[in-house]
Amino acid sequence: MKTVNFGLIGAGAIAWSAASAINKHAKAKVLAISDPNAERAREVAAGNNIPTVYAAAEELLADGDIDAVYIATPNKFHAPLARQALSAGKHVILEKPFAMNYAEAKQVTDLAAKKGLTFTVGMNQRFNADSQRVRALAAKNFFGEIYHAKAYWLRRAGIPRLGTWFGNKTLAGAGSLYDIGVHMLDLCLYVIDNFEPVSVSGQTYTKFGNRGLGEGGWGHSERANIKFDVDDFASAFIRCKNGATVTLDTSWARHQADDNRDNVELYGTEAGATVRPAKIYRYGKNPLSKYEVFDLNNTPLTLPHQCRFHNFINALLGKEKLVVTVAQALTVQKILDGIAKSSATGREVRL
Ligand SMILES: NC(=O)c1ccc[n+]([C@@H]2O[C@H](COP(=O)([O-])OP(=O)(O)OC[C@H]3O[C@@H](n4cnc5c(N)ncnc54)[C@H](O)[C@@H]3O)[C@@H](O)[C@H]2O)c1
């Protein structure tokens, strides 16, 4: 493949930055977009030089000029559309969360393998400069044994517009957990390079959105008074095979001093770190008693870009390895399933 022609399925809030990022790659171009809301699709097309608008995903997938698709729709449609796209012979970059559950996700990855097509989930937080820098140090064993990590993305009022699909279990699968928690969970496991969870205990809560509180405003889908019945706070404790542990806390709405708080903190025997911003904490070597805190602003990046789309395109062109592997994406989905099950049963879940 010399260039990659894209189709976008879904013309919501995130489609704008996706189209722009893809079109910035010298060897890629967005050729078409589809959305049941034709006006929204036309707006994204007009704003991003996308020549063709299709009314339905099926029409876009039948376009023989399209090599790859980006799927950014309500979560319920992620896995079914990914399967449809793979069946039509397209490579797929799918928005997070991967699927409504592990079984659905596995069907997608099995089909991609059978068809010999490239599939990834676009976990954009992994590509940020700070993420790349801390991950590079972890890969060199800089931190010693990483025995614990804390992942959190906590918003005071960050529910995407109330009354839309985002707050509905049938359409979204979960709330803050699938919207922002999944980012920090994925980023944390990636940075500490530990995708071997053995058990999870978690609890989800619905305390604000169901009272009409905590709206943040994200999303372009129309308000339709859709019932809010997902988590607006979730907390989990994950044990890994090597004894390391991870905590995850995420909220769309809760009482806190600031609007937003998000980070991954890792605890190693030789050093600790935060990822946002990338900072290192350790004993100084000389004299031993002096404690060092330093940032990583001047350390080189491991990738020539900070973009999930450019990684996917470069992988299709044979120039880079995919950063988000199928196995890792499945593991994250397995943990999310575990949190839901643990919350429903009040027990720790073996994975
Ligand atoms: N990676 C990130 O940082 C990030 C950020 C925002 C959203 N997202 C993800 O992107 C997806 C879309 O989010 P959004 O904020 O754009 O939502 P949105 O509500 O703004 O837009 C969703 C769009 O999907 C369309 N749609 C509904 N059913 C469809 C179907 N069957 N086929 C095609 N289009 C369909 C709707 O008409 C709407 O235009 C979600 O899964 C969300 O989790 C990811």
The ligand as an ORCA input file, in Angstrom:
! r2SCAN-3c Opt
* xyz 0 1
  N     -10.385      9.032     22.061
  C     -10.980     10.064     22.611
  O     -10.370     10.876     23.297
  C     -12.453     10.249     22.372
  C     -13.036     11.488     22.621
  C     -14.400     11.626     22.391
  C     -15.161     10.555     21.955
  N     -14.580      9.351     21.761
  C     -15.378      8.197     21.326
  O     -15.844      8.448     20.020
  C     -17.160      7.916     19.855
  C     -18.070      9.019     19.355
  O     -18.057     10.058     20.310
  P     -18.504     11.540     19.938
  O     -18.067     12.385     21.055
  O     -18.102     11.874     18.555
  O     -20.098     11.341     20.001
  P     -21.246     12.262     19.406
  O     -22.454     11.992     20.211
  O     -20.767     13.675     19.274
  O     -21.439     11.698     17.925
  C     -21.798     10.369     17.638
  C     -22.184     10.327     16.167
  O     -22.417      8.974     15.778
  C     -23.533      8.986     14.894
  N     -24.095      7.639     14.806
  C     -25.006      7.063     15.600
  N     -25.235      5.796     15.179
  C     -24.456      5.594     14.096
  C     -24.261      4.511     13.217
  N     -24.895      3.356     13.417
  N     -23.397      4.663     12.206
  C     -22.733      5.799     12.020
  N     -22.863      6.864     12.833
  C     -23.724      6.758     13.863
  C     -24.468     10.038     15.476
  O     -25.429     10.470     14.560
  C     -23.457     11.120     15.854
  O     -23.228     12.007     14.799
  C     -17.550      7.343     21.213
  O     -17.369      5.961     21.197
  C     -16.587      7.970     22.198
  O     -16.276      7.114     23.270
  C     -13.244      9.195     21.953
*
